[in-house]
């Protein structure tokens, strides 16, 4: 994290431009996405959950007689018989 400016100086950049480049990189990499993320979080918290979100389709403790049978995916058979 703190060694990136020194790594850039090692490959030929000056220390001041390397520190400025790393600072700009940190701004674009971390702080720029925070605006849209905060707006999305605000929008998601304002939306009340619907009844569809609260009801699950899973059957706990039920039988699987109404489930569809699994199909053979590409003819994977037991070679040992």
PyMOL Python script that loads the backbone (N, CA, C, O; Angstrom):
from pymol import cmd

cmd.read_pdbstr("""\
ATOM      1  N   UNK A   1       0.824  -1.181   0.000  1.00  0.00           N
ATOM      2  CA  UNK A   1       0.000   0.000   0.000  1.00  0.00           C
ATOM      3  C   UNK A   1       0.872   1.251   0.000  1.00  0.00           C
ATOM      4  O   UNK A   1       0.667   2.148  -0.818  1.00  0.00           O
ATOM      5  N   UNK A   2       1.811   1.317   0.879  1.00  0.00           N
ATOM      6  CA  UNK A   2       2.681   2.485   0.942  1.00  0.00           C
ATOM      7  C   UNK A   2       3.909   2.329   0.066  1.00  0.00           C
ATOM      8  O   UNK A   2       4.662   3.285  -0.120  1.00  0.00           O
ATOM      9  N   UNK A   3       4.118   1.153  -0.469  1.00  0.00           N
ATOM     10  CA  UNK A   3       5.318   0.903  -1.250  1.00  0.00           C
ATOM     11  C   UNK A   3       5.132   1.166  -2.735  1.00  0.00           C
ATOM     12  O   UNK A   3       6.111   1.130  -3.480  1.00  0.00           O
ATOM     13  N   UNK A   4       3.924   1.427  -3.191  1.00  0.00           N
ATOM     14  CA  UNK A   4       3.692   1.650  -4.604  1.00  0.00           C
ATOM     15  C   UNK A   4       4.444   2.869  -5.141  1.00  0.00           C
ATOM     16  O   UNK A   4       4.997   2.771  -6.236  1.00  0.00           O
ATOM     17  N   UNK A   5       4.503   4.016  -4.444  1.00  0.00           N
ATOM     18  CA  UNK A   5       5.314   5.124  -4.969  1.00  0.00           C
ATOM     19  C   UNK A   5       6.802   4.758  -5.076  1.00  0.00           C
ATOM     20  O   UNK A   5       7.481   5.176  -6.014  1.00  0.00           O
ATOM     21  N   UNK A   6       7.296   3.988  -4.126  1.00  0.00           N
ATOM     22  CA  UNK A   6       8.697   3.587  -4.186  1.00  0.00           C
ATOM     23  C   UNK A   6       8.940   2.594  -5.313  1.00  0.00           C
ATOM     24  O   UNK A   6      10.009   2.602  -5.924  1.00  0.00           O
ATOM     25  N   UNK A   7       7.972   1.747  -5.593  1.00  0.00           N
ATOM     26  CA  UNK A   7       8.094   0.833  -6.719  1.00  0.00           C
ATOM     27  C   UNK A   7       8.109   1.611  -8.033  1.00  0.00           C
ATOM     28  O   UNK A   7       8.829   1.246  -8.962  1.00  0.00           O
ATOM     29  N   UNK A   8       7.321   2.676  -8.112  1.00  0.00           N
ATOM     30  CA  UNK A   8       7.330   3.495  -9.323  1.00  0.00           C
ATOM     31  C   UNK A   8       8.642   4.255  -9.472  1.00  0.00           C
ATOM     32  O   UNK A   8       9.123   4.435 -10.590  1.00  0.00           O
ATOM     33  N   UNK A   9       9.223   4.699  -8.372  1.00  0.00           N
ATOM     34  CA  UNK A   9      10.540   5.347  -8.463  1.00  0.00           C
ATOM     35  C   UNK A   9      11.606   4.345  -8.868  1.00  0.00           C
ATOM     36  O   UNK A   9      12.572   4.718  -9.533  1.00  0.00           O
ATOM     37  N   UNK A  10      11.458   3.100  -8.489  1.00  0.00           N
ATOM     38  CA  UNK A  10      12.432   2.072  -8.837  1.00  0.00           C
ATOM     39  C   UNK A  10      12.454   1.809 -10.344  1.00  0.00           C
ATOM     40  O   UNK A  10      13.493   1.472 -10.911  1.00  0.00           O
ATOM     41  N   UNK A  11      11.278   1.969 -10.992  1.00  0.00           N
ATOM     42  CA  UNK A  11      11.223   1.744 -12.436  1.00  0.00           C
ATOM     43  C   UNK A  11      11.454   3.017 -13.243  1.00  0.00           C
ATOM     44  O   UNK A  11      11.357   2.985 -14.470  1.00  0.00           O
ATOM     45  N   UNK A  12      11.760   4.144 -12.581  1.00  0.00           N
ATOM     46  CA  UNK A  12      12.188   5.315 -13.327  1.00  0.00           C
ATOM     47  C   UNK A  12      11.394   6.592 -13.138  1.00  0.00           C
ATOM     48  O   UNK A  12      11.794   7.626 -13.673  1.00  0.00           O
ATOM     49  N   UNK A  13      10.295   6.576 -12.410  1.00  0.00           N
ATOM     50  CA  UNK A  13       9.543   7.801 -12.164  1.00  0.00           C
ATOM     51  C   UNK A  13      10.168   8.566 -11.008  1.00  0.00           C
ATOM     52  O   UNK A  13      10.841   7.984 -10.157  1.00  0.00           O
ATOM     53  N   UNK A  14       9.942   9.876 -10.986  1.00  0.00           N
ATOM     54  CA  UNK A  14      10.368  10.667  -9.847  1.00  0.00           C
ATOM     55  C   UNK A  14       9.445  10.415  -8.655  1.00  0.00           C
ATOM     56  O   UNK A  14       8.330   9.922  -8.820  1.00  0.00           O
ATOM     57  N   UNK A  15       9.914  10.755  -7.459  1.00  0.00           N
ATOM     58  CA  UNK A  15       9.118  10.467  -6.256  1.00  0.00           C
ATOM     59  C   UNK A  15       7.837  11.304  -6.212  1.00  0.00           C
ATOM     60  O   UNK A  15       6.768  10.784  -5.891  1.00  0.00           O
ATOM     61  N   UNK A  16       7.941  12.597  -6.535  1.00  0.00           N
ATOM     62  CA  UNK A  16       6.750  13.456  -6.489  1.00  0.00           C
ATOM     63  C   UNK A  16       5.684  13.020  -7.513  1.00  0.00           C
ATOM     64  O   UNK A  16       4.515  12.909  -7.145  1.00  0.00           O
ATOM     65  N   UNK A  17       6.046  12.771  -8.778  1.00  0.00           N
ATOM     66  CA  UNK A  17       5.011  12.285  -9.711  1.00  0.00           C
ATOM     67  C   UNK A  17       4.459  10.914  -9.324  1.00  0.00           C
ATOM     68  O   UNK A  17       3.285  10.630  -9.561  1.00  0.00           O
ATOM     69  N   UNK A  18       5.298  10.063  -8.731  1.00  0.00           N
ATOM     70  CA  UNK A  18       4.825   8.743  -8.311  1.00  0.00           C
ATOM     71  C   UNK A  18       3.818   8.863  -7.182  1.00  0.00           C
ATOM     72  O   UNK A  18       2.799   8.172  -7.187  1.00  0.00           O
ATOM     73  N   UNK A  19       4.086   9.734  -6.209  1.00  0.00           N
ATOM     74  CA  UNK A  19       3.142   9.944  -5.101  1.00  0.00           C
ATOM     75  C   UNK A  19       1.841  10.537  -5.629  1.00  0.00           C
ATOM     76  O   UNK A  19       0.762  10.152  -5.179  1.00  0.00           O
ATOM     77  N   UNK A  20       1.928  11.465  -6.572  1.00  0.00           N
ATOM     78  CA  UNK A  20       0.731  12.059  -7.161  1.00  0.00           C
ATOM     79  C   UNK A  20      -0.066  11.018  -7.950  1.00  0.00           C
ATOM     80  O   UNK A  20      -1.296  10.996  -7.889  1.00  0.00           O
ATOM     81  N   UNK A  21       0.631  10.166  -8.682  1.00  0.00           N
ATOM     82  CA  UNK A  21      -0.056   9.122  -9.443  1.00  0.00           C
ATOM     83  C   UNK A  21      -0.746   8.130  -8.518  1.00  0.00           C
ATOM     84  O   UNK A  21      -1.869   7.709  -8.796  1.00  0.00           O
ATOM     85  N   UNK A  22      -0.098   7.752  -7.431  1.00  0.00           N
ATOM     86  CA  UNK A  22      -0.712   6.820  -6.486  1.00  0.00           C
ATOM     87  C   UNK A  22      -1.899   7.473  -5.791  1.00  0.00           C
ATOM     88  O   UNK A  22      -2.909   6.811  -5.551  1.00  0.00           O
ATOM     89  N   UNK A  23      -1.799   8.744  -5.469  1.00  0.00           N
ATOM     90  CA  UNK A  23      -2.918   9.461  -4.854  1.00  0.00           C
ATOM     91  C   UNK A  23      -4.117   9.505  -5.803  1.00  0.00           C
ATOM     92  O   UNK A  23      -5.251   9.275  -5.384  1.00  0.00           O
ATOM     93  N   UNK A  24      -3.865   9.800  -7.085  1.00  0.00           N
ATOM     94  CA  UNK A  24      -4.958   9.824  -8.062  1.00  0.00           C
ATOM     95  C   UNK A  24      -5.556   8.431  -8.227  1.00  0.00           C
ATOM     96  O   UNK A  24      -6.772   8.286  -8.349  1.00  0.00           O
ATOM     97  N   UNK A  25      -4.717   7.423  -8.232  1.00  0.00           N
ATOM     98  CA  UNK A  25      -5.204   6.045  -8.333  1.00  0.00           C
ATOM     99  C   UNK A  25      -6.110   5.706  -7.145  1.00  0.00           C
ATOM    100  O   UNK A  25      -7.166   5.096  -7.315  1.00  0.00           O
ATOM    101  N   UNK A  26      -5.692   6.103  -5.952  1.00  0.00           N
ATOM    102  CA  UNK A  26      -6.514   5.815  -4.764  1.00  0.00           C
ATOM    103  C   UNK A  26      -7.851   6.542  -4.828  1.00  0.00           C
ATOM    104  O   UNK A  26      -8.871   5.994  -4.412  1.00  0.00           O
ATOM    105  N   UNK A  27      -7.859   7.772  -5.346  1.00  0.00           N
ATOM    106  CA  UNK A  27      -9.110   8.532  -5.458  1.00  0.00           C
ATOM    107  C   UNK A  27     -10.070   7.814  -6.408  1.00  0.00           C
ATOM    108  O   UNK A  27     -11.239   7.611  -6.082  1.00  0.00           O
ATOM    109  N   UNK A  28      -9.567   7.432  -7.589  1.00  0.00           N
ATOM    110  CA  UNK A  28     -10.451   6.785  -8.563  1.00  0.00           C
ATOM    111  C   UNK A  28     -10.844   5.385  -8.137  1.00  0.00           C
ATOM    112  O   UNK A  28     -11.953   4.940  -8.433  1.00  0.00           O
ATOM    113  N   UNK A  29      -9.970   4.692  -7.458  1.00  0.00           N
ATOM    114  CA  UNK A  29     -10.224   3.305  -7.095  1.00  0.00           C
ATOM    115  C   UNK A  29     -11.158   3.172  -5.890  1.00  0.00           C
ATOM    116  O   UNK A  29     -11.953   2.234  -5.834  1.00  0.00           O
ATOM    117  N   UNK A  30     -11.077   4.079  -4.937  1.00  0.00           N
ATOM    118  CA  UNK A  30     -11.852   3.945  -3.708  1.00  0.00           C
ATOM    119  C   UNK A  30     -12.963   4.968  -3.596  1.00  0.00           C
ATOM    120  O   UNK A  30     -14.120   4.602  -3.388  1.00  0.00           O
ATOM    121  N   UNK A  31     -12.640   6.228  -3.727  1.00  0.00           N
ATOM    122  CA  UNK A  31     -13.606   7.254  -3.399  1.00  0.00           C
ATOM    123  C   UNK A  31     -14.618   7.522  -4.494  1.00  0.00           C
ATOM    124  O   UNK A  31     -15.750   7.901  -4.196  1.00  0.00           O
ATOM    125  N   UNK A  32     -14.249   7.338  -5.747  1.00  0.00           N
ATOM    126  CA  UNK A  32     -15.184   7.601  -6.835  1.00  0.00           C
ATOM    127  C   UNK A  32     -16.387   6.651  -6.822  1.00  0.00           C
ATOM    128  O   UNK A  32     -17.503   7.118  -7.050  1.00  0.00           O
ATOM    129  N   UNK A  33     -16.227   5.348  -6.571  1.00  0.00           N
ATOM    130  CA  UNK A  33     -17.402   4.462  -6.541  1.00  0.00           C
ATOM    131  C   UNK A  33     -18.285   4.641  -5.309  1.00  0.00           C
ATOM    132  O   UNK A  33     -19.384   4.088  -5.268  1.00  0.00           O
ATOM    133  N   UNK A  34     -17.846   5.385  -4.317  1.00  0.00           N
ATOM    134  CA  UNK A  34     -18.667   5.545  -3.117  1.00  0.00           C
ATOM    135  C   UNK A  34     -19.951   6.327  -3.375  1.00  0.00           C
ATOM    136  O   UNK A  34     -20.960   6.085  -2.713  1.00  0.00           O
ATOM    137  N   UNK A  35     -19.932   7.256  -4.318  1.00  0.00           N
ATOM    138  CA  UNK A  35     -21.135   8.028  -4.634  1.00  0.00           C
ATOM    139  C   UNK A  35     -22.267   7.146  -5.159  1.00  0.00           C
ATOM    140  O   UNK A  35     -23.355   7.145  -4.583  1.00  0.00           O
ATOM    141  N   UNK A  36     -22.035   6.395  -6.239  1.00  0.00           N
ATOM    142  CA  UNK A  36     -23.102   5.500  -6.713  1.00  0.00           C
ATOM    143  C   UNK A  36     -23.480   4.421  -5.697  1.00  0.00           C
ATOM    144  O   UNK A  36     -24.644   4.028  -5.617  1.00  0.00           O
ATOM    145  N   UNK A  37     -22.516   3.944  -4.930  1.00  0.00           N
ATOM    146  CA  UNK A  37     -22.826   2.922  -3.929  1.00  0.00           C
ATOM    147  C   UNK A  37     -23.732   3.492  -2.834  1.00  0.00           C
ATOM    148  O   UNK A  37     -24.661   2.818  -2.390  1.00  0.00           O
ATOM    149  N   UNK A  38     -23.473   4.707  -2.403  1.00  0.00           N
ATOM    150  CA  UNK A  38     -24.323   5.330  -1.381  1.00  0.00           C
ATOM    151  C   UNK A  38     -25.726   5.578  -1.917  1.00  0.00           C
ATOM    152  O   UNK A  38     -26.708   5.404  -1.195  1.00  0.00           O
ATOM    153  N   UNK A  39     -25.826   5.986  -3.185  1.00  0.00           N
ATOM    154  CA  UNK A  39     -27.148   6.203  -3.780  1.00  0.00           C
ATOM    155  C   UNK A  39     -27.913   4.880  -3.892  1.00  0.00           C
ATOM    156  O   UNK A  39     -29.115   4.837  -3.633  1.00  0.00           O
ATOM    157  N   UNK A  40     -27.230   3.819  -4.271  1.00  0.00           N
ATOM    158  CA  UNK A  40     -27.894   2.512  -4.381  1.00  0.00           C
ATOM    159  C   UNK A  40     -28.324   2.009  -3.010  1.00  0.00           C
ATOM    160  O   UNK A  40     -29.413   1.451  -2.870  1.00  0.00           O
ATOM    161  N   UNK A  41     -27.494   2.196  -2.011  1.00  0.00           N
ATOM    162  CA  UNK A  41     -27.861   1.771  -0.661  1.00  0.00           C
ATOM    163  C   UNK A  41     -29.070   2.533  -0.159  1.00  0.00           C
ATOM    164  O   UNK A  41     -29.950   1.952   0.477  1.00  0.00           O
ATOM    165  N   UNK A  42     -29.125   3.826  -0.436  1.00  0.00           N
ATOM    166  CA  UNK A  42     -30.271   4.631  -0.040  1.00  0.00           C
ATOM    167  C   UNK A  42     -31.539   4.148  -0.744  1.00  0.00           C
ATOM    168  O   UNK A  42     -32.596   4.052  -0.121  1.00  0.00           O
ATOM    169  N   UNK A  43     -31.435   3.844  -2.036  1.00  0.00           N
ATOM    170  CA  UNK A  43     -32.602   3.376  -2.787  1.00  0.00           C
ATOM    171  C   UNK A  43     -33.058   2.005  -2.306  1.00  0.00           C
ATOM    172  O   UNK A  43     -34.260   1.742  -2.252  1.00  0.00           O
ATOM    173  N   UNK A  44     -32.135   1.140  -1.961  1.00  0.00           N
ATOM    174  CA  UNK A  44     -32.510  -0.185  -1.479  1.00  0.00           C
ATOM    175  C   UNK A  44     -33.141  -0.138  -0.095  1.00  0.00           C
ATOM    176  O   UNK A  44     -34.030  -0.936   0.204  1.00  0.00           O
ATOM    177  N   UNK A  45     -32.704   0.766   0.738  1.00  0.00           N
ATOM    178  CA  UNK A  45     -33.285   0.864   2.081  1.00  0.00           C
ATOM    179  C   UNK A  45     -34.664   1.490   2.050  1.00  0.00           C
ATOM    180  O   UNK A  45     -35.466   1.236   2.948  1.00  0.00           O
ATOM    181  N   UNK A  46     -34.970   2.301   1.045  1.00  0.00           N
ATOM    182  CA  UNK A  46     -36.277   2.933   0.960  1.00  0.00           C
ATOM    183  C   UNK A  46     -37.334   1.979   0.456  1.00  0.00           C
ATOM    184  O   UNK A  46     -38.516   2.175   0.739  1.00  0.00           O
ATOM    185  N   UNK A  47     -36.948   0.944  -0.287  1.00  0.00           N
ATOM    186  CA  UNK A  47     -37.919   0.017  -0.875  1.00  0.00           C
ATOM    187  C   UNK A  47     -38.388  -0.977   0.178  1.00  0.00           C
ATOM    188  O   UNK A  47     -37.573  -1.721   0.725  1.00  0.00           O
ATOM    189  N   UNK A  48     -39.687  -1.005   0.475  1.00  0.00           N
ATOM    190  CA  UNK A  48     -40.175  -1.988   1.449  1.00  0.00           C
ATOM    191  C   UNK A  48     -40.188  -3.377   0.820  1.00  0.00           C
ATOM    192  O   UNK A  48     -40.399  -3.503  -0.386  1.00  0.00           O
ATOM    193  N   UNK A  49     -39.968  -4.410   1.611  1.00  0.00           N
ATOM    194  CA  UNK A  49     -39.999  -5.763   1.050  1.00  0.00           C
ATOM    195  C   UNK A  49     -41.414  -6.140   0.649  1.00  0.00           C
ATOM    196  O   UNK A  49     -42.375  -5.828   1.353  1.00  0.00           O
ATOM    197  N   UNK A  50     -41.531  -6.808  -0.474  1.00  0.00           N
ATOM    198  CA  UNK A  50     -42.847  -7.248  -0.924  1.00  0.00           C
ATOM    199  C   UNK A  50     -43.132  -8.627  -0.330  1.00  0.00           C
ATOM    200  O   UNK A  50     -42.254  -9.267   0.248  1.00  0.00           O
ATOM    201  N   UNK A  51     -44.371  -9.061  -0.487  1.00  0.00           N
ATOM    202  CA  UNK A  51     -44.745 -10.381   0.038  1.00  0.00           C
ATOM    203  C   UNK A  51     -44.007 -11.479  -0.705  1.00  0.00           C
ATOM    204  O   UNK A  51     -43.726 -12.530  -0.130  1.00  0.00           O
ATOM    205  N   UNK A  52     -43.689 -11.254  -1.975  1.00  0.00           N
ATOM    206  CA  UNK A  52     -42.955 -12.238  -2.752  1.00  0.00           C
ATOM    207  C   UNK A  52     -41.541 -12.432  -2.194  1.00  0.00           C
ATOM    208  O   UNK A  52     -41.012 -13.543  -2.219  1.00  0.00           O
ATOM    209  N   UNK A  53     -40.930 -11.353  -1.691  1.00  0.00           N
ATOM    210  CA  UNK A  53     -39.594 -11.457  -1.109  1.00  0.00           C
ATOM    211  C   UNK A  53     -39.611 -12.223   0.211  1.00  0.00           C
ATOM    212  O   UNK A  53     -38.618 -12.853   0.573  1.00  0.00           O
ATOM    213  N   UNK A  54     -40.713 -12.175   0.920  1.00  0.00           N
ATOM    214  CA  UNK A  54     -40.776 -12.778   2.241  1.00  0.00           C
ATOM    215  C   UNK A  54     -41.154 -14.255   2.211  1.00  0.00           C
ATOM    216  O   UNK A  54     -40.793 -14.996   3.126  1.00  0.00           O
ATOM    217  N   UNK A  55     -41.874 -14.702   1.180  1.00  0.00           N
ATOM    218  CA  UNK A  55     -42.331 -16.080   1.096  1.00  0.00           C
ATOM    219  C   UNK A  55     -41.308 -16.891   0.316  1.00  0.00           C
ATOM    220  O   UNK A  55     -40.878 -16.493  -0.767  1.00  0.00           O
ATOM    221  N   UNK A  56     -40.931 -18.011   0.866  1.00  0.00           N
ATOM    222  CA  UNK A  56     -39.973 -18.879   0.205  1.00  0.00           C
ATOM    223  C   UNK A  56     -40.696 -20.026  -0.487  1.00  0.00           C
ATOM    224  O   UNK A  56     -41.757 -20.461  -0.040  1.00  0.00           O
ATOM    225  N   UNK A  57     -40.117 -20.511  -1.580  1.00  0.00           N
ATOM    226  CA  UNK A  57     -40.698 -21.638  -2.298  1.00  0.00           C
ATOM    227  C   UNK A  57     -40.204 -22.979  -1.763  1.00  0.00           C
ATOM    228  O   UNK A  57     -40.667 -24.023  -2.223  1.00  0.00           O
ATOM    229  N   UNK A  58     -39.303 -22.979  -0.830  1.00  0.00           N
ATOM    230  CA  UNK A  58     -38.718 -24.224  -0.333  1.00  0.00           C
ATOM    231  C   UNK A  58     -39.706 -24.949   0.576  1.00  0.00           C
ATOM    232  O   UNK A  58     -40.436 -24.331   1.351  1.00  0.00           O
ATOM    233  N   UNK A  59     -39.709 -26.263   0.461  1.00  0.00           N
ATOM    234  CA  UNK A  59     -40.514 -27.096   1.345  1.00  0.00           C
ATOM    235  C   UNK A  59     -39.591 -27.721   2.376  1.00  0.00           C
ATOM    236  O   UNK A  59     -38.679 -28.473   2.030  1.00  0.00           O
ATOM    237  N   UNK A  60     -39.823 -27.417   3.613  1.00  0.00           N
ATOM    238  CA  UNK A  60     -39.000 -27.977   4.678  1.00  0.00           C
ATOM    239  C   UNK A  60     -39.630 -29.268   5.148  1.00  0.00           C
ATOM    240  O   UNK A  60     -40.776 -29.275   5.597  1.00  0.00           O
ATOM    241  N   UNK A  61     -38.894 -30.361   5.048  1.00  0.00           N
ATOM    242  CA  UNK A  61     -39.393 -31.641   5.517  1.00  0.00           C
ATOM    243  C   UNK A  61     -40.372 -32.312   4.584  1.00  0.00           C
ATOM    244  O   UNK A  61     -40.973 -33.321   4.950  1.00  0.00           O
ATOM    245  N   UNK A  62     -40.551 -31.778   3.382  1.00  0.00           N
ATOM    246  CA  UNK A  62     -41.493 -32.373   2.451  1.00  0.00           C
ATOM    247  C   UNK A  62     -40.852 -33.483   1.641  1.00  0.00           C
ATOM    248  O   UNK A  62     -39.644 -33.712   1.709  1.00  0.00           O
ATOM    249  N   UNK A  63     -41.686 -34.166   0.877  1.00  0.00           N
ATOM    250  CA  UNK A  63     -41.145 -35.230   0.028  1.00  0.00           C
ATOM    251  C   UNK A  63     -40.813 -34.653  -1.345  1.00  0.00           C
ATOM    252  O   UNK A  63     -41.233 -33.547  -1.687  1.00  0.00           O
ATOM    253  N   UNK A  64     -40.059 -35.414  -2.119  1.00  0.00           N
ATOM    254  CA  UNK A  64     -39.647 -34.967  -3.436  1.00  0.00           C
ATOM    255  C   UNK A  64     -40.380 -35.704  -4.544  1.00  0.00           C
ATOM    256  O   UNK A  64     -39.861 -35.811  -5.654  1.00  0.00           O
ATOM    257  N   UNK A  65     -41.564 -36.211  -4.272  1.00  0.00           N
ATOM    258  CA  UNK A  65     -42.299 -36.957  -5.289  1.00  0.00           C
ATOM    259  C   UNK A  65     -42.775 -36.062  -6.423  1.00  0.00           C
ATOM    260  O   UNK A  65     -42.986 -36.532  -7.541  1.00  0.00           O
ATOM    261  N   UNK A  66     -42.947 -34.758  -6.137  1.00  0.00           N
ATOM    262  CA  UNK A  66     -43.398 -33.855  -7.183  1.00  0.00           C
ATOM    263  C   UNK A  66     -42.239 -33.218  -7.943  1.00  0.00           C
ATOM    264  O   UNK A  66     -42.469 -32.419  -8.852  1.00  0.00           O
ATOM    265  N   UNK A  67     -41.010 -33.552  -7.593  1.00  0.00           N
ATOM    266  CA  UNK A  67     -39.846 -32.976  -8.258  1.00  0.00           C
ATOM    267  C   UNK A  67     -39.617 -33.663  -9.602  1.00  0.00           C
ATOM    268  O   UNK A  67     -39.981 -34.823  -9.792  1.00  0.00           O
ATOM    269  N   UNK A  68     -39.013 -32.934 -10.520  1.00  0.00           N
ATOM    270  CA  UNK A  68     -38.699 -33.489 -11.829  1.00  0.00           C
ATOM    271  C   UNK A  68     -37.486 -34.414 -11.716  1.00  0.00           C
ATOM    272  O   UNK A  68     -36.566 -34.122 -10.952  1.00  0.00           O
ATOM    273  N   UNK A  69     -37.467 -35.507 -12.451  1.00  0.00           N
ATOM    274  CA  UNK A  69     -36.300 -36.391 -12.398  1.00  0.00           C
ATOM    275  C   UNK A  69     -35.098 -35.740 -13.067  1.00  0.00           C
ATOM    276  O   UNK A  69     -35.245 -34.966 -14.013  1.00  0.00           O
ATOM    277  N   UNK A  70     -33.928 -36.054 -12.577  1.00  0.00           N
ATOM    278  CA  UNK A  70     -32.703 -35.533 -13.157  1.00  0.00           C
ATOM    279  C   UNK A  70     -32.419 -36.242 -14.471  1.00  0.00           C
ATOM    280  O   UNK A  70     -32.655 -37.442 -14.611  1.00  0.00           O
ATOM    281  N   UNK A  71     -31.910 -35.483 -15.426  1.00  0.00           N
ATOM    282  CA  UNK A  71     -31.576 -36.065 -16.718  1.00  0.00           C
ATOM    283  C   UNK A  71     -30.099 -36.407 -16.750  1.00  0.00           C
ATOM    284  O   UNK A  71     -29.292 -35.814 -16.034  1.00  0.00           O
ATOM    285  N   UNK A  72     -29.757 -37.369 -17.588  1.00  0.00           N
ATOM    286  CA  UNK A  72     -28.373 -37.767 -17.759  1.00  0.00           C
ATOM    287  C   UNK A  72     -27.667 -36.686 -18.562  1.00  0.00           C
ATOM    288  O   UNK A  72     -28.032 -36.429 -19.709  1.00  0.00           O
ATOM    289  N   UNK A  73     -26.667 -36.055 -17.975  1.00  0.00           N
ATOM    290  CA  UNK A  73     -25.970 -34.949 -18.618  1.00  0.00           C
ATOM    291  C   UNK A  73     -24.844 -35.470 -19.490  1.00  0.00           C
ATOM    292  O   UNK A  73     -23.715 -35.607 -19.018  1.00  0.00           O
ATOM    293  N   UNK A  74     -25.120 -35.759 -20.733  1.00  0.00           N
ATOM    294  CA  UNK A  74     -24.086 -36.123 -21.670  1.00  0.00           C
ATOM    295  C   UNK A  74     -23.666 -37.580 -21.623  1.00  0.00           C
ATOM    296  O   UNK A  74     -22.577 -37.905 -22.096  1.00  0.00           O
ATOM    297  N   UNK A  75     -24.450 -38.441 -21.095  1.00  0.00           N
ATOM    298  CA  UNK A  75     -24.151 -39.857 -21.109  1.00  0.00           C
ATOM    299  C   UNK A  75     -23.051 -40.267 -20.146  1.00  0.00           C
ATOM    300  O   UNK A  75     -22.236 -41.129 -20.477  1.00  0.00           O
ATOM    301  N   UNK A  76     -23.008 -39.679 -18.976  1.00  0.00           N
ATOM    302  CA  UNK A  76     -22.005 -40.058 -17.986  1.00  0.00           C
ATOM    303  C   UNK A  76     -22.507 -41.319 -17.278  1.00  0.00           C
ATOM    304  O   UNK A  76     -23.356 -41.246 -16.390  1.00  0.00           O
ATOM    305  N   UNK A  77     -21.971 -42.474 -17.681  1.00  0.00           N
ATOM    306  CA  UNK A  77     -22.396 -43.764 -17.124  1.00  0.00           C
ATOM    307  C   UNK A  77     -21.286 -44.349 -16.289  1.00  0.00           C
ATOM    308  O   UNK A  77     -20.120 -43.980 -16.428  1.00  0.00           O
ATOM    309  N   UNK A  78     -21.651 -45.245 -15.439  1.00  0.00           N
ATOM    310  CA  UNK A  78     -20.662 -45.950 -14.620  1.00  0.00           C
ATOM    311  C   UNK A  78     -19.897 -46.944 -15.516  1.00  0.00           C
ATOM    312  O   UNK A  78     -20.486 -47.857 -16.097  1.00  0.00           O
ATOM    313  N   UNK A  79     -18.588 -46.745 -15.611  1.00  0.00           N
ATOM    314  CA  UNK A  79     -17.789 -47.608 -16.505  1.00  0.00           C
ATOM    315  C   UNK A  79     -17.457 -48.931 -15.857  1.00  0.00           C
ATOM    316  O   UNK A  79     -17.012 -49.846 -16.548  1.00  0.00           O
ATOM    317  N   UNK A  80     -17.654 -49.071 -14.554  1.00  0.00           N
ATOM    318  CA  UNK A  80     -17.306 -50.303 -13.860  1.00  0.00           C
ATOM    319  C   UNK A  80     -18.461 -51.301 -13.833  1.00  0.00           C
ATOM    320  O   UNK A  80     -18.293 -52.438 -13.393  1.00  0.00           O
ATOM    321  N   UNK A  81     -19.612 -50.883 -14.295  1.00  0.00           N
ATOM    322  CA  UNK A  81     -20.730 -51.798 -14.435  1.00  0.00           C
ATOM    323  C   UNK A  81     -21.415 -52.032 -13.185  1.00  0.00           C
ATOM    324  O   UNK A  81     -22.387 -52.787 -13.145  1.00  0.00           O
TER     325      UNK A  81
END
""", "prot")
cmd.dss("prot")
cmd.show_as("cartoon", "prot")
cmd.util.cbc("prot")
cmd.orient("prot")
